[in-house]
Amino acid sequence: MRARLIRIGNSRGLRLARPLLEQAGLSDEVDITVAPGVLTIRPVSAPRAGWAEAAATAVADGLLDEPSATRFDDEEWTW
């Protein structure tokens, strides 16, 4: 697909058709990376996306150890 860069003030812009944006999964914010001769546009991913589900799976699979007493618990801590 070819597109023409349009002038927006002192900058240039690119119009992308709605079906193209929907197919790529792009919304209002994107991450843009630059390499020689290449611009890469990716959807912004939420930090820590999926962590809650992964933690729930880890506990269900028994991947986390039970808490164990330490020297601090035995020698220094007083209830």
C-alpha positions, 0 to 999 in steps of 0.5 A: 500500500502506498500513501502520501505524507501530508504537511501538518504545520512544520511536520508531516503526517500519514493518514491511515484508513480505518480498516487498516488500523483495525486490522493492525490493532492500533488505537489512539496511542502507538509505539514508534521505533526507527531504524535506517529507512524504516518506521515501525508502528506498534500498539501500546501495550499496558505495562504488566498486562497479564501479570495477575493471570500469570500469578494466579496460574503460578499459585494454582500450579504450585510453583510458589513455595510455602513460607519458611522460617528464617533465623530472624524468626527463630532468634530475633523476633518476639511475639 
